[in-house]
């Protein structure tokens, strides 16, 4: 199973609206000998980063004047270029347009709570919360 995480320029977890993330880490998880192994497959640049949206990195929602704008909504689909093939996008927050775009593409959003402020913590929370791993000791990062 493939999933994506928004990353900052240093490849650390990006804890804002994923549309403003510089890049995405694409990860895979699979079961092997009673363990859930996960690893990063690659890092994909956000094709929408620096686009026409006036979102700032610290904002979690599109500006009010753009929320209902169909052309702006379509811009959110640009993120799909980076996370194509993923079943989940792990996020700390997302604007309504991002939620709609992911829903239309069949990608489930999985919330990252504030205390999961590293990639490892976010992935472990996801694997337990999505009932992919039954126990934390089953999860192994494959390097």
C-alpha positions in Angstrom: 0.0 0.0 0.0 1.3 3.4 -0.9 0.7 6.6 1.0 2.0 10.2 0.9 3.2 12.7 3.5 3.8 16.4 2.8 7.4 17.3 3.4 9.3 20.6 3.8 12.4 21.6 1.9 14.6 19.6 4.4 12.5 16.4 4.0 10.9 16.9 7.5 7.2 16.5 8.1 5.2 19.5 6.9 2.4 20.4 9.3 0.4 22.8 7.2 -2.1 22.6 4.3 -0.5 20.0 2.0 -1.1 22.1 -1.1 1.6 24.5 0.2 4.1 21.8 0.9 7.3 22.0 -1.2 7.3 18.2 -1.8 5.7 14.9 -0.9 7.3 11.7 0.5 5.8 8.7 -1.2 5.9 5.7 1.2 5.0 2.0 1.0 3.9 -0.4 3.7 3.6 -4.1 3.5 3.4 -7.1 5.8 6.3 -9.4 6.1 6.7 -12.2 8.7 4.2 -10.7 11.1 5.6 -7.2 10.9 4.5 -4.1 9.0 7.5 -2.7 7.1 7.4 0.8 5.7 9.9 2.7 3.6 10.1 5.9 1.6 10.1 5.1 -2.1 10.9 8.6 -3.4 10.3 12.3 -2.9 8.1 14.1 -5.4 8.1 17.8 -5.9 4.8 19.6 -5.4 3.9 20.7 -9.0 1.5 23.3 -7.6 4.1 24.8 -5.2 4.5 28.4 -6.0 1.4 28.4 -8.3 -1.3 31.0 -8.4 -2.8 30.2 -5.0 -2.3 32.9 -2.5 -2.2 30.5 0.4 0.7 31.0 2.7 2.5 28.1 4.4 0.9 28.7 7.7 -2.7 28.9 6.5 -4.9 25.8 6.6 -7.6 27.1 4.4 -8.0 28.9 1.1 -8.8 32.6 1.2 -12.6 33.2 1.4 -12.8 34.7 -2.1 -11.3 31.5 -3.6 -13.1 28.8 -1.6 -16.1 28.5 -4.1 -14.1 29.3 -7.2 -14.2 26.3 -9.6 -10.9 27.3 -11.4 -9.2 27.4 -8.0 -10.7 24.1 -6.9 -9.2 22.5 -10.1 -5.8 23.8 -9.1 -5.8 21.6 -6.1 -5.8 18.6 -8.4 -2.2 19.5 -9.2 -1.1 17.7 -6.0 -2.3 14.5 -7.5 0.6 14.6 -10.0 2.9 14.1 -7.0 1.0 11.6 -5.1 -0.4 9.5 -7.9 -1.0 5.9 -7.0 -1.3 6.6 -3.2 -4.3 5.4 -1.3 -3.8 7.8 1.6 -2.5 11.3 2.2 -1.5 11.9 5.8 -2.1 15.6 6.8 -2.2 17.7 9.9 -4.8 20.0 8.2 -6.3 20.5 4.8 -8.5 23.1 3.2 -12.0 22.1 1.9 -10.8 22.3 -1.7 -8.0 19.8 -1.0 -10.5 17.5 0.8 -12.8 17.6 -2.2 -10.0 17.0 -4.7 -8.7 14.0 -2.8 -12.2 12.6 -2.3 -12.9 12.9 -6.0 -9.6 11.1 -6.7 -10.4 8.3 -4.2 -7.5 9.3 -1.9 -8.4 9.1 1.8 -7.1 11.8 4.1 -5.7 10.6 7.4 -5.2 13.2 10.2 -1.9 13.7 11.9 -2.3 15.0 15.4 0.0 17.8 16.6 2.0 15.4 18.9 3.0 13.4 15.9 5.6 16.0 14.8 8.1 13.6 13.0 7.7 11.4 10.0 8.2 8.2 12.0 5.6 9.2 14.6 3.1 10.2 11.9 3.5 6.9 10.0 3.3 4.8 13.2 0.1 6.7 14.2 -1.3 6.1 10.7 -0.5 2.4 10.7 -2.1 1.9 14.1 -5.1 4.2 13.5 -5.9 2.8 10.1 -5.8 -0.7 11.7 -3.0 -1.8 9.4 -0.8 -2.7 12.4 -2.4 -4.3 15.5 0.4 -3.2 17.8 3.2 -0.6 17.8 5.9 -3.3 18.1 4.8 -4.8 14.7 6.0 -1.6 12.9 9.5 -1.6 11.4 11.1 1.2 9.3 13.0 -0.4 6.4 16.0 1.7 5.6 
